[in-house]
Amino acid sequence: MKRKGILVVGLLVFVVGVYYLLGGFAPLEIEMSTCEDFRLTGLYYQGTPQDEALGDTFRSVEGLISNHAGSFLHTIYEVEPAGKLDTMRVFVGTVLPSHEEGFEWMSVSCREAIVATIRAHRFVMPSPLSVKAQIQSFADEQGLELSGVFIDRLQGASEVSVWAPLAIEE
């Protein structure tokens, strides 16, 4: 019985250690930033998360990015799926100096934004809903109004920044 307890404790220490090394305990960094309008070139995808067309959409935009050094993948989920069979709508794009043939164009107004930066392996990153809730909480504490658009900027395999532009008063 004693050996089982030691084994369980050892396994637990191992799992927590791996979680820590992957960045699972890393705090979400939230700050204010000035910004320019996001003018994105990319593709829309509408369907289920399991559809091969979603992967094709990402691969097409990643091919576009590979031809433009310094470009990052951006995603804007207009409808996020709650499950594997739910319909989603997402724009997958990047910021380019000019429009590319065969791709769509999207512009998001931005003067100031709340930016949440996540530095962790994708397996231990917080859920999108958790990140949005923390951004909304920050906005509420500061008395700021969000535009309702959240732009995920994938800066690397283990770094994502979520840009939440503030509502622009006209």
KAMOUR-V201535 format. One line per field, one symbol per residue. ss: DSSP state (A for helix, B for strand, O for the rest). phi: phi as a letter, one per 40 degrees, with the letter a starting at -180 (. if undefined). Layout:
BEGIN
ss=???
phi=???
END
This chain:
BEGIN
ss=OAAAAAAAAAAAAAAAAAAAAOOOOOOOBBBBBBOOOBBBBBBBBBBBOOOAAAAAAAAAAAAAAAOOOOOOBBBBBBBOOOOOOOBBBBBBBBBOOOOOOOOBBBBBOOOBBBBBBBBOOOOOOOOAAAAAAAAAAAAAAAOOOBOOOOBBBBBBOOBBBBBBBBOOOO
phi=.cccccccccccccccccdcccgcbccccbacacabdcbbbabcbbiccccccccccccccccccccbdgcbcbbbccbcccacbccbbbbbaacbcacbdgbcbbbbcabbacbbbbbacccbcccdccccccccccccccgbbccgbbbcbccicbabbbcbdccccb
END
